[in-house]
């Protein structure tokens, strides 16, 4: 309506202007190609204004006529795209809902409606995966690598497939390519760390941790702890190939990052001892004992003293255990050394102290029972009493071991990854878990032992005993 009024107004102004011009006085005469035109100036100007107005109008009409087929085509294409995007959306919903046929149908529809392979390729790949057709999914993902826009998505799809197939070197290759494209993406950094560590590329793993900490993908303490474990692995690898300076440097850094990582402190002490730096090694071990006593630390501590008889060794261990005088491990270490030095009273005192405030009557641990057996036999030659203690040790609570905090598997030696569930840095020095009798169907079925009855929760998980690799360490 406003446009019509506006047009009428413009027309009226034009006519009024023409009329006003025509009324102006003055003559004009034109001689052109043998014609002669005589008229007033006003009429000539009015004619010019009218001709200009008509030209503008006819240009507009011509432009409208010329454009309409194209805009018709455009609107048809827009509707195609709209339907294509709808199919794409519905296909993605179908993938999320796990509807195999619907996903495949919408993928085909979107593919035919949208001429944008980058968009539909991912849906097609996901639909194929849902259908269990991993080969087709792989084809789609690989095709996505060709286009710079979809390359990252394709790599992610291929990485997931490689991980599912358990092909870690291949997965690492994909994640390295993804890291080049997007070095700051959180999952890329964490996958890069995880896969490089698994594949033994410790340097890359450490670099990924440093980057992850820098952009706060991992909290600084967590990244520091993980780095300490990686550095310890690097130290172990260097020691294996005889590169002592590298082993010492890595172990030192690991110990600095995680002073409570027992194997890290032990590694550093070992390297220092190998290099003749006995006093420094002793300092490291004393600090580690204060953080968490462990028999390996005590064994190394004795190596920081070049000579000495059994009595002197007992005295030496007294210096170490003074850092945690009440800890059961301190008493056990001193009890063993006292037994060796044939100081029976001293040995008995420490064994009793190691058994805790409840004493020897109430469920003393495995190693307390075995030390009592040794003491009875050596001090009094009482083999009958020694046998009683050995029998008690069989049912006694087990001594601390490297226990996986993720799956509960027990390992004799520390390693960066649990041997059973492959979790990283999951081993903790603690008493092994006890399994209550017949907790679930799985327990009785899988282990097929029926040993749960009457164990009173003192048995170690049968799995550990069945697998020699996971067997408990004997002190
Ligand atoms: Zn585990």
Boltz pocket constraint, residues with backbone or C-beta under 6 A from the ligand:
constraints:
  - pocket:
      binder: B
      contacts: [[A, 404], [A, 405], [A, 406], [A, 407], [A, 408], [A, 409], [A, 418], [A, 419], [A, 420], [A, 421], [A, 422], [A, 423], [A, 426]]
      max_distance: 6.0
